[in-house]
Amino acid sequence: MATLGAAAAAAPVAHAAPQPWNGRYQMVTYASQKAGTSPATRQSEADFGAVFTLSTACSVTTCVATVIDGPKPTNPTIPQPTRYTWNGSEWATTYDWLWDCFLGDGNQKQWSKATSWAFYAPQADGTLRGTWHTDISDGPCRGSVVMPVAAAPA
């Protein structure tokens, strides 16, 4: 019996393949709930979202869900298309871009280097929930911005 226990303990843990993230999804960023250290978190902002179509492709070791249709971001520095990689428990993306820091009415926006990462975890009801985190590295909006995100079949 001890041999069986040792063999079972040494067996590799299998990670189930993800449910492919395919089809049309209403994706929402809850900007009204933003938090973090950036002065941008104190600026009032409405939630925003749109319907996007995603398609998943898997190799032996990696699954990637790519946005293949939907509105383009208004900020031209956000890399396109958006790709989410399955990390064993959630779909994740990371990208570098320029945050357009709003400095008040009548003032020109200031562009600041930023890195964002977002995570979408599948839920039992078929939706996905997660977080979008941005670190703004310089300028008047320097700091972090964190917002909840969600995706639901459309």
N, C-alpha and C positions, 0 to 999 in steps of 0.2 A: 504494500500500500504506500509506503514511503517513496518508492520509485515512481509511482504514478503521480504523487503530489509534486515531486521535484520536476518531473517532465511537464506537468501542467503549468507550474510556476515559470518554467523556462520558455514556454511557448510564446511566440510573438503575439502581441495584441493586434487584432485586425480592426482597422478603421473602416466603417461602412462608407461606401461611396455616397456622395451627397445626392439628394433629390435634385435633378437638373433644374436650373432656374431658367425656364423657357416660357415665352408668351408675353402677353401684355400685362403690365403692372402699373397701378397708380402708385407713384412714389412721392412721399411727402417728407419735407424737412420742416420740423416744428421750430421755426425761428422765433416764435413768440415765447419759447421756453429756453432760449439760449442762456448759457452760463459761461463762466471762465474769468480770466484775468484781464482780457483786452477791454479797453474803453468801448469798443464796438458792442460789447454785451449790454451796455446801458442804453443803446439806441433802440427805440421801438421798431419792431419789424414784424410783419405778418407772416404766418406760415405760408409755404409755397410748395408747389408740386405740379406734376404733369404725368401723363401716361407714356411709358416707355416700353419698347419691345426688347426682350433679352433672348439670347440664344447661347446655350451651353455646349462646349466642346471639351471632351476629356481625353487625356493621353493615359498611359499606364500609371503615371505618378501625379498628374495635375488635372484639375477641372477649372475651366475659366468660363464665366458667364460674361458675354459682351453685349452692350447696348447697341442694337442694330437699327433702331428707329425711335424717333422722339425728337422733341425740340432741342435745339442746340443751346448751350448756356449763353447768357448775355455777356458774360466775361470771356473774352477771346483767348485768355491765357490758360484756361482749363483744358488739359489734354483730352483729345477725342480720338476714338470712341472710349467711353468708360469701360474698364474691364475689372471684374471682381473674381478673385481667386479663392477657391475653397480651401480653408486652413484646417479642416477636421471638425469644426463646429459652427463655422459661419463663413459668409462670403465677405471678402475684404478687398479694399482698394487703397492705394497710396499714390499721391501725386504732388508734384511741386508746381506752383503757380504764383500769380500776383494778386493779392487781396486788394480790392478797390475800396480804400478807406474813405468813408463819407465824413467830411469836415464841416458840415452844416450848409444850409441853403446859401447860395451865392458864392460858395467856395468850390474850387476844383478838387476832385478826388485825388488822393495820393495813392500811388501803387506801391505795395510793399511785398517783399518776398514772403512766401508762406508755404507750408507743407500741410497737407490734409490726409487723413485716413478715415475711412468709413467702414463700419461693420454691420452686416445684416444677418441676424440669426433666424433660421426657420422656426416657426411656431406650429403647434399642433393643429391650429385651425387653417393652415395654408398661407398665412401671412408671414412677413418677416419684420423683425424689429431690431433696432440697434442705435448706434451713435455715430455722428459725424464730428470729428475733432480736427481743429485747425490750429496750428502754431504759426503766428505772424512774427517774423524775426526782427523787424525794424519798423521805424516810422511811428506816427502818433497812435496807431491801432495795435502796436506791439503787445503781444500776450497771447492767450489762448481763447478760443471760442469753441464751445461744445453744445451740440444740439441733438435731440432725439430725432431718429428717422424711422420711417416705416414704409413697407411696400405691401400692396394687396392686389390679388388678381383683378384685372379690370374687365 
